[in-house]
Amino acid sequence: MSSTSNAPDQPPPAPIPTYVHGLAGSGASVAALALLYPLDQLRTLQQLGTVSTKASSESQRKYGRTIGQLIDAFEQEGTDGMYRGLTPALVTLSVSNFIFFFTYQAMRAALAKKRPRNASGARETLDNLSASTVAGVLNVLATNPLWLASIR
């Protein structure tokens, strides 16, 4: 057993700054969107009728239905076409998630100062619900114009 873990003479670790939570949430969402954007673009192109909703028989036989559709769309639209609109989406998503995670963590910290942990050491469910609700509302109010601009 390690003598450094939970030693009574050591102070608790410093809390992670709120902005770090915002940056982590923002960074993770940007990475996920950048990786999965072609699937979102495929859906959009299919809704517009620009690409087929069915994979070619050769692609479907080789790769399956969804991957086949994606490969066919890349062949038809090219890489540039499949990543068209990525930059505004990334900027908007990063701002949106930074605001949400920053606000959520700040609210949780503020509520934690007012109410101690319960007997099991956990935060109250109502505190987490309140923090996420406020963070979500502020996120939508602050970023709705950005989402509108990135879509157009």
Salt bridges, closest charged atoms under 4 A:
ASP40 OD1 - ARG43 NH2 2.18
ASP127 OD1 - ARG115 NH2 3.20
